[in-house]
Each structure stands twice: as structure tokens, then as C-alpha cells.
Amino acid sequence: MNSATVRNLLVRGMLAGLGAGLLALVAAYLLGEPSVDKAIGFEESHAHSHEHEVELVSRSLQSTAGLATGVLLYGVAFGGIAALAYCFALGRVGRFSPRATALLLSGCALFAVYVVPFLKYPANPPAVGDGDTIGKRTTLYFLMMVLSVLLAVAATLLGRRLAPRLGNWWATVAAVAAFAVVTGLAFALLPVINEVPADFPAAVLWRFRLAALAIQLTLWTGFGLLFGELAERVLNPRPATAAGARAVPAAN
């Protein structure tokens, strides 16, 4: 793959990330913000100090312009990174079409980058978590994310090594089983963090976590579909149509 093709795919990856970010923004506003508002209301009702505090950024601005800026910038950034990963993976993960490779990459990335860390350290709304442990919690989450990505890459390489001897089916089963075993060990060895207040509404926590999962699912699925279509047009350009061919005058 030459540099011009990589550049074209990078630009299209960022555009697809922007489009996926728009879809995720709608999901975040409709699904996530109601739970955030309820969590903030719980936090304010349990605040030790009832003195009036001046808000640097109003809640309405946070839930609109602030949310849009964060989600869209994240979408563009992750779209560029995913496009570069796509350039590396194309043709190395199997003989899939550009569209299928984009969807496969998005699905695997969603699982390794978000779902696996989420199962160990799920997202929490405001009012959940001790401010003194935020550094520790952030470090553990990113450690779990990096470990999950590395294990996913290792499982892919293991499957490719085993395929000539076991066949594609059993090589895939062995690779997935190895990933599950090592991930399970990581879940057991890494510290457990549970800082949910005893009286925090369980329904709010459950809906917030489901909303967080739905937002990421929307983001990665949207990216896979949009980028797959754009990559297909770059890598497999359509030939001239028959109508265009008929427009050329025939030689007498």
C-alpha cells in the first residue's frame, strides 16, 4: 500500500470518525444525559456544604456544546488511529473485502478497547467514586485496556500460527480460549474497585452503564459501516459504466 493510499484512507477514517461521532452524540444526549442529571441531583442532595458555588461552566453548556465538542473530537481522533490500524490489518487478518475488514476491525477494537476493560472497571456516573483515588482508578483502567489490546493481538498471532496444523476453525477456538483464560487471570489479579455509595439508586447506575455501552457500540458500529464504504471506494474503484462506454462513438 503506497503512501497516497494510506493518506486517502487516513482522511476518510477521520471523516468516518466524525460521522460516527455525530451518531454517538445523539445516543449520548438521549441515553446518557438523563442518568447524568439524576446522578448530579443525588450528589447535590448529599453535599456536606450547601453554600452557593459559582459554576465555571453551566450544566446546560456541558450537556450541549461541551458534550458535542468532546464526542466529535474523540470521533475524529479515534477515526484516524483506526484508519492507520486498518492499513496494517488489511490483507493480514484474512482474505476479506475492504468493507468486511473495516467491520471486523471495528468489532474487535470495540471488544478489546472498551468491552473487556468495561467488564472489569465499568463506567460510573457523577457522585460515584472517591476523588482521592481517581489517579489509581485511571491507571488501572488504562492498564486493563492496554493489556486487553495486547492479548487480542497475541491471540490473533497465535491463531495464525496454529491454523496450518489445526485448521482455521480449531485455531480460532484455541486463540479465543487462550485470550479468555489470560483475561480471566487479569480480572482475578487486578484490584477490585467498588466506591458506589450504599444509597445510590441502582437503577440510575445500571442505566448509566448501559448508556455508556450503547454509545460506544454506536460509535464503533457507525465507524465500521461508514469507513468500510469509503475504503471500498478507494481500494476497489468502480469501473466505467456501460452508459459511459456507449457514449464513446463507435469507429466506422
RAKADA-V649332 format. One record per residue. N is the residue number from 0. RES is the residue in one letter. PHI is phi in whole degrees, -180 to 180 (none if undefined). Layout:
n	res	phi
N	RES	PHI
N	RES	PHI
This chain:
n	res	phi
0	M	none
1	N	-79
2	S	-65
3	A	-65
4	T	-66
5	V	-62
6	R	-63
7	N	-63
8	L	-69
9	L	-63
10	V	-63
11	R	-69
12	G	-65
13	M	-68
14	L	-66
15	A	-65
16	G	-63
17	L	-65
18	G	-63
19	A	-66
20	G	-64
21	L	-63
22	L	-64
23	A	-66
24	L	-63
25	V	-62
26	A	-63
27	A	-65
28	Y	-70
29	L	-80
30	L	-102
31	G	-87
32	E	-62
33	P	-59
34	S	-68
35	V	-64
36	D	-62
37	K	-67
38	A	-66
39	I	-65
40	G	-62
41	F	-64
42	E	-64
43	E	-67
44	S	-72
45	H	-108
46	A	-68
47	H	-74
48	S	-112
49	H	-101
50	E	-69
51	H	-70
52	E	-115
53	V	-78
54	E	-81
55	L	-68
56	V	-129
57	S	-68
58	R	-63
59	S	-64
60	L	-71
61	Q	-62
62	S	-82
63	T	-121
64	A	-66
65	G	-64
66	L	-62
67	A	-63
68	T	-62
69	G	-64
70	V	-68
71	L	-70
72	L	-64
73	Y	-62
74	G	-62
75	V	-65
76	A	-65
77	F	-70
78	G	-65
79	G	-66
80	I	-65
81	A	-65
82	A	-65
83	L	-67
84	A	-64
85	Y	-64
86	C	-60
87	F	-74
88	A	-80
89	L	-59
90	G	86
91	R	-101
92	V	-105
93	G	135
94	R	-89
95	F	-104
96	S	-71
97	P	-56
98	R	-65
99	A	-64
100	T	-64
101	A	-64
102	L	-67
103	L	-63
104	L	-63
105	S	-64
106	G	-64
107	C	-66
108	A	-67
109	L	-58
110	F	-68
111	A	-77
112	V	-82
113	Y	-120
114	V	-64
115	V	-63
116	P	-61
117	F	-63
118	L	-67
119	K	-88
120	Y	-128
121	P	-68
122	A	-66
123	N	-126
124	P	-80
125	P	-57
126	A	82
127	V	-113
128	G	118
129	D	-88
130	G	-61
131	D	-74
132	T	-109
133	I	-63
134	G	-65
135	K	-64
136	R	-64
137	T	-65
138	T	-63
139	L	-66
140	Y	-64
141	F	-69
142	L	-63
143	M	-65
144	M	-67
145	V	-63
146	L	-63
147	S	-63
148	V	-65
149	L	-63
150	L	-67
151	A	-66
152	V	-65
153	A	-64
154	A	-65
155	T	-64
156	L	-65
157	L	-63
158	G	-61
159	R	-67
160	R	-68
161	L	-82
162	A	-57
163	P	-62
164	R	-93
165	L	-102
166	G	89
167	N	-62
168	W	-64
169	W	-72
170	A	-65
171	T	-66
172	V	-61
173	A	-65
174	A	-66
175	V	-65
176	A	-64
177	A	-63
178	F	-61
179	A	-65
180	V	-66
181	V	-68
182	T	-65
183	G	-61
184	L	-64
185	A	-63
186	F	-60
187	A	-74
188	L	-87
189	L	-71
190	P	-63
191	V	-91
192	I	-120
193	N	-137
194	E	-118
195	V	-76
196	P	-58
197	A	-61
198	D	-100
199	F	-72
200	P	-61
201	A	-64
202	A	-65
203	V	-65
204	L	-63
205	W	-64
206	R	-67
207	F	-64
208	R	-67
209	L	-64
210	A	-64
211	A	-61
212	L	-67
213	A	-65
214	I	-64
215	Q	-66
216	L	-62
217	T	-64
218	L	-63
219	W	-73
220	T	-67
221	G	-60
222	F	-64
223	G	-59
224	L	-71
225	L	-68
226	F	-68
227	G	-59
228	E	-67
229	L	-66
230	A	-66
231	E	-61
232	R	-71
233	V	-78
234	L	-86
235	N	-129
236	P	-62
237	R	-72
238	P	-72
239	A	-59
240	T	-71
241	A	-64
242	A	-64
243	G	-65
244	A	-67
245	R	-70
246	A	-71
247	V	-77
248	P	-64
249	A	-74
250	A	-74
251	N	-84
